[in-house]
Amino acid sequence: MSTHAPPERGPEHGPEREPDLASAPVAAAAAVPAAASVPAPVPVPAPPPSPPSLPPSSPSPSPSPSPSSPRVRTVVTALVAALVGAALLTAPAPASAARQGAEDGTWRGSTAPVEPVHYTGRAFDTCEAPSLTVMKAWRSSPYGAMGIYFGGRGRGCPTQRELTPAWVASVHTMGWRLLPLFVGSQAPCVVAAAKRPFAISGSPTSLGTKEGGEAVRAAEALGLGTSSPLYLDIEAYRPGDAPCAATTLSFVRAWSREVRRLGYVPGYYSSADTGVRDIEAARRAGTTDLPAVMWFARWLGRPALYTEPVLDSQAWMPHARIHQYAGNVAEAYGGRRLLIDRNTMDAPVARVIE
C-alpha cells in the first residue's frame, strides 16, 4: 500500500482481461418485512326485530334485556377486546426493533441479511484521506472507488485528519465508493522495518479476535454499516518461513471470524507471493474462517484481475477480487496531485449509513 514497502514483484503474464470500467455500483435492496396479518372484523350482531303486535288475549312477551344486563356487558367486552387486538397487530414495529435490525444486518420480520454493495472498475488508495476539495477535483479521474485506512495500530498515516463521519458521508454523496483498510498487527517475519514493531505477539487467535472487534467499532464510528467489507492489511513477509506463516494464518482466521460474527464482510490485502499464496493454500486444504474477499498486490503495471497465477481461477469469484497492479505513482486531476496505488476491482465496497 502507499508509503509501505512495495510487495514482491512477480513474473510477467499473458494478456489480462479488465472488468468493465463503466459499470456503476449496484446498491442492494433491503428485505422488506411481511405485513402482519389482520384478523377479519368480528361481526356485530344486528339488533333483534321489534316484536309484532299481539292480540289483547295473548300473554305479554318477555322484556328485552337492559343495557346493564350481564349478557349485554359480555358481548360488548368481547367486541372491544377484538378491536384492540386488531389495532395492535397493525401497529408499526417499535423503534428498538428497527435499531436491532440495523445492528445485526437483518430486518425484523425477515431472516434475509443485507446484501453487500459491489463495484466494478478502477480504484486507488493513498496513505492519508485527501480533503473534500481534492476528492471533488478527482471526480474527473478514471477512478470510482478509493481505499481508506480507517483503523489499526500499524497504519503508516495514523492521524487521518480528514477521515470523519462527515467526510465519509460527503464523498459518498459525490459518488465515491469506499474500501475500508485496517492495518493492525503484522506477521512476525514482516519484511518492512517500519512494520516490525507491530509484529504478532502472544496468542494470535486472541489478538486476531480483539483486533477484529476494534475494526468493527472503528467502522461503525465512521458510519459504515453492516455488510460492509473490512480489508485486513497484512504486509509482505518472508517467504518460506512456515512457523511465521502459521502464526499469521491463525491471526487472520480469528480476525475474519470476529468481523463476520459482528455482521461485516472480512476482506484481505497482502502480497501475492506471500500472504495471498498462503491463504490460497489454506483454502485448497479446506481451512475454515478465511477472508471472503481477496485483494492481492502484484505490481505488474497493468491489471490482471482474473489471471493471477497463485489463485485458482474459480477462487474468490464472483465479485470478490481486487488487484493492486501499481504502487507509489503520482497522478493529478483537476489540478490536484496525489501519490497513489492503482487497483482494478470487482468486489464489495462500504455500505454508508445515510
C-alpha positions in Angstrom: 0.0 0.0 0.0 1.1 3.6 -0.3 4.1 4.6 1.8 4.6 1.0 2.7 7.3 -1.3 1.5 6.3 -2.5 -2.0 5.2 -6.1 -2.3 7.3 -8.6 -4.3 7.1 -8.2 -8.0 6.1 -11.3 -9.9 6.8 -12.6 -13.4 5.0 -11.1 -16.4 1.9 -12.9 -17.5 -0.1 -13.2 -20.7 -3.0 -10.9 -21.8 -5.3 -9.9 -18.9 -9.0 -9.2 -19.0 -10.0 -6.0 -17.3 -13.5 -5.5 -15.9 -16.0 -3.1 -17.4 -14.9 0.3 -16.0 -18.2 1.9 -16.9 -20.2 -0.2 -14.5 -21.9 1.7 -11.8 -22.1 0.4 -8.2 -25.3 -1.5 -7.5 -26.9 -0.8 -4.2 -28.6 -3.8 -2.7 -32.2 -3.6 -1.8 -33.0 -4.3 1.8 -35.5 -7.0 2.6 -38.9 -5.7 3.5 -40.8 -7.3 6.4 -44.0 -9.0 5.5 -47.1 -7.1 6.7 -48.7 -8.5 9.8 -51.8 -10.5 9.2 -55.0 -8.7 10.3 -57.9 -10.9 11.6 -61.3 -10.5 9.9 -63.5 -8.0 11.7 -65.7 -9.6 14.4 -69.3 -9.3 13.1 -71.6 -7.2 15.3 -75.0 -8.9 15.7 -77.9 -6.8 14.4 -80.4 -5.7 17.0 -83.5 -8.1 17.3 -86.5 -7.0 15.3 -89.4 -5.4 17.2 -91.9 -8.0 18.4 -95.2 -8.0 16.4 -98.3 -6.6 18.0 -100.1 -9.2 19.9 -103.8 -9.6 20.4 -105.0 -8.4 23.8 -105.7 -12.0 24.8 -102.0 -13.1 24.2 -99.6 -13.1 27.1 -97.1 -10.2 27.2 -93.6 -11.0 25.6 -90.6 -11.3 27.9 -89.0 -7.9 28.4 -85.8 -7.1 26.3 -82.5 -7.2 28.3 -81.4 -3.8 29.5 -78.0 -2.3 28.6 -76.7 -3.0 32.0 -77.7 -6.7 32.0 -74.8 -9.3 32.3 -75.4 -10.7 28.8 -75.0 -7.3 27.0 -71.9 -6.4 29.0 -70.3 -9.7 28.0 -70.9 -9.1 24.2 -69.6 -5.5 24.4 -66.5 -6.6 26.3 -65.7 -9.3 23.6 -66.1 -6.8 20.8 -63.8 -4.2 22.4 -61.1 -6.8 23.0 -61.2 -8.0 19.4 -60.9 -4.4 18.0 -57.9 -3.6 20.4 -56.2 -6.8 19.3 -56.5 -5.9 15.6 -55.1 -2.5 16.2 -52.0 -3.9 18.0 -51.4 -6.3 15.1 -51.4 -3.5 12.5 -49.3 -1.1 14.6 -45.7 -0.3 13.3 -42.8 -2.1 14.9 -41.1 -0.2 17.8 -38.0 1.8 17.1 -35.9 -0.6 19.1 -36.7 -3.4 16.7 -35.5 -1.3 13.8 -32.3 -0.4 15.6 -31.7 -4.1 16.3 -32.2 -4.9 12.6 -29.6 -2.4 11.6 -27.2 -3.8 14.1 -27.4 -7.4 13.2 -27.8 -6.9 9.5 -31.4 -8.1 9.2 -34.8 -6.5 9.2 -37.4 -7.6 11.8 -39.9 -10.0 10.2 -37.2 -11.3 7.8 -34.1 -13.5 8.2 -32.5 -12.3 5.0 -29.2 -10.4 5.5 -28.5 -7.0 4.0 -26.5 -7.8 0.8 -23.1 -6.2 0.2 -22.8 -3.4 -2.3 -20.5 -4.3 -5.2 -18.4 -2.1 -7.5 -16.6 -3.0 -10.7 -14.0 -0.6 -12.1 -10.8 1.3 -11.1 -9.8 2.2 -7.5 -6.9 4.0 -5.8 -5.6 4.0 -2.3 -3.4 6.6 -0.7 -1.9 6.8 2.8 -4.0 9.7 4.2 -7.6 10.5 3.2 -7.5 13.6 1.0 -9.5 16.8 1.6 -13.0 17.1 0.2 -11.7 19.7 -2.2 -9.3 17.1 -3.6 -11.9 14.4 -3.7 -14.2 16.7 -5.7 -11.4 17.5 -8.1 -10.7 13.8 -8.6 -14.2 13.1 -9.8 -12.8 13.8 -13.2 -10.4 10.8 -12.8 -11.0 7.3 -14.2 -11.3 6.1 -10.6 -14.7 5.4 -8.9 -13.5 3.9 -5.6 -10.8 4.6 -3.1 -9.2 2.8 -0.1 -9.3 4.5 3.3 -7.0 3.5 6.2 -9.7 3.6 8.9 -8.0 1.7 11.7 -5.3 -0.4 13.1 -2.1 0.2 15.1 0.1 -0.4 12.1 -1.1 2.3 9.8 1.5 4.4 8.0 -0.6 7.5 8.5 -2.4 7.1 11.8 -3.6 10.7 12.2 -6.1 10.8 9.3 -7.2 14.4 9.9 -9.9 14.3 7.2 -11.3 10.9 8.0 -14.6 11.7 9.9 -18.2 10.5 9.6 -19.0 13.8 7.8 -16.1 13.2 5.3 -17.4 9.7 4.6 -20.9 10.9 4.0 -19.7 13.8 1.8 -17.5 11.7 -0.5 -20.2 9.0 -0.7 -22.7 11.7 -1.8 -20.2 12.8 -4.5 -20.3 9.3 -5.9 -17.2 7.7 -4.4 -17.2 4.1 -3.2 -15.0 3.2 -0.3 -12.7 0.3 0.6 -12.0 0.4 4.3 -8.5 -0.9 5.2 -7.4 -2.0 8.7 -3.7 -2.2 9.3 -3.3 -4.0 12.6 -0.7 -6.5 13.8 1.7 -7.9 11.2 3.4 -11.2 10.5 6.3 -12.0 12.9 8.6 -12.1 9.8 7.3 -9.0 8.1 9.7 -7.6 5.6 9.2 -3.8 6.1 11.3 -2.5 9.0 8.6 0.1 9.8 6.1 -2.7 10.5 8.2 -4.8 12.8 7.1 -3.0 16.0 3.6 -4.3 15.2 4.5 -8.0 14.9 2.0 -10.5 16.2 2.9 -11.5 19.8 1.2 -13.8 22.3 -1.8 -15.7 21.2 -2.5 -14.9 17.5 -6.1 -16.2 18.0 -6.8 -13.9 20.9 -5.1 -11.0 19.3 -7.0 -11.5 16.0 -10.3 -11.7 17.8 -9.5 -8.5 19.7 -8.5 -6.5 16.6 -11.5 -7.8 14.6 -13.7 -6.2 17.3 -11.6 -3.0 17.1 -12.1 -2.9 13.3 -15.8 -3.2 13.6 -16.1 -0.5 16.2 -13.9 1.9 14.1 -16.1 1.2 11.0 -19.3 1.8 13.0 -17.9 5.1 14.3 -17.4 6.3 10.7 -21.0 5.4 9.7 -20.0 2.2 7.8 -22.9 -0.2 8.2 -23.2 -4.0 8.5 -22.4 -6.0 5.3 -19.5 -3.5 4.6 -16.2 -5.2 3.8 -13.3 -4.5 6.1 -10.0 -5.3 4.5 -7.2 -6.6 6.8 -3.8 -5.3 5.5 -1.0 -7.9 6.1 2.2 -6.6 4.5 4.7 -8.8 2.7 6.5 -11.2 4.9 9.5 -13.6 4.5 8.5 -16.4 2.1 9.2 -20.0 3.1 9.0 -19.3 6.9 6.5 -22.0 7.9 6.1 -21.0 11.6 5.7 -17.3 10.7 3.1 -18.2 8.1 1.2 -20.5 10.5 1.1 -17.7 13.2 -0.1 -15.2 10.6 -2.8 -17.6 9.4 -4.2 -18.1 12.9 -4.3 -14.3 13.4 -6.1 -13.8 10.0 -8.6 -16.5 10.7 -9.5 -15.2 14.2 -9.8 -11.6 12.8 -12.0 -12.8 9.9 -14.2 -14.9 12.2 -14.9 -12.0 14.6 -15.6 -9.5 11.8 -18.0 -12.0 10.2 -19.7 -12.7 13.6 -20.3 -9.0 14.0 -22.1 -8.7 10.7 -19.3 -7.3 8.4 -17.5 -8.9 5.5 -13.9 -9.9 6.2 -11.6 -9.0 3.3 -7.8 -9.4 3.0 -5.0 -7.5 1.4 -1.5 -8.9 1.0 1.4 -9.6 -1.4 0.5 -12.2 -4.0 3.7 -14.1 -3.3 3.4 -14.4 0.5 0.1 -13.6 2.3 -2.1 -14.3 -0.7 -0.3 -17.5 -1.7 -0.6 -18.9 1.9 -4.3 -18.1 2.2 -5.0 -19.8 -1.1 -3.1 -22.9 0.1 -5.2 -22.9 3.2 -8.4 -22.6 1.1 -7.3 -25.6 -1.0 -6.7 -27.6 2.2 -10.2 -26.9 3.3 -9.4 -24.5 6.1 -12.3 -22.5 7.5 -12.8 -18.9 8.6 -10.8 -17.4 5.7 -11.4 -14.0 4.3 -14.3 -13.6 1.9 -12.7 -11.1 -0.5 -9.1 -11.2 -1.8 -7.1 -8.0 -2.6 -3.8 -9.1 -4.0 -0.7 -6.9 -4.7 1.4 -7.7 -7.7 2.9 -4.7 -9.3 2.9 -5.6 -13.0 1.9 -2.1 -14.1 -1.3 -3.4 -15.7 -4.4 -5.2 -14.4 -4.6 -8.9 -14.1 -7.7 -9.3 -12.0 -8.7 -12.7 -13.3 -5.3 -14.3 -14.2 -3.3 -14.1 -11.0 -1.3 -17.3 -11.1 -1.3 -18.1 -7.4 -5.1 -18.1 -7.2 -7.3 -20.8 -8.6 -9.4 -19.4 -11.5 -12.6 -20.1 -9.6 -11.4 -18.9 -6.2 -12.8 -15.7 -4.8 -15.3 -15.4 -7.6 -17.6 -13.7 -8.4 -17.4 -10.2 -7.0 -14.6 -10.9 -4.6 -11.3 -9.8 -6.2 -9.2 -6.6 -6.2 -5.8 -6.4 -7.9 -3.3 -3.7 -6.9 -1.2 -3.5 -10.0 1.0 -0.4 -9.5 2.2 1.4 -6.4 3.6 4.8 -5.4 2.7 6.6 -8.6 1.8 10.3 -8.9 -1.3 11.4 -10.7 -3.1 14.7 -10.9 -6.7 15.6 -11.8 -8.5 18.9 -11.5 -5.1 20.5 -10.6 -4.7 18.3 -7.5 -1.8 15.8 -7.2 -1.7 12.6 -5.1 0.7 9.7 -4.6 -1.4 6.6 -5.0 -1.5 2.9 -5.6 -3.6 1.8 -8.6 -6.2 -1.0 -8.4 -8.8 -2.7 -10.5 -11.7 -4.4 -8.8 -14.9 -6.4 -8.8 -15.7 -6.6 -5.1 -17.7 -5.2 -2.2 -17.5 -1.6 -1.1 -18.6 0.0 2.1 -22.3 0.5 2.8 -22.6 4.0 4.1 -25.4 4.7 6.5 -27.3 7.8 5.4 
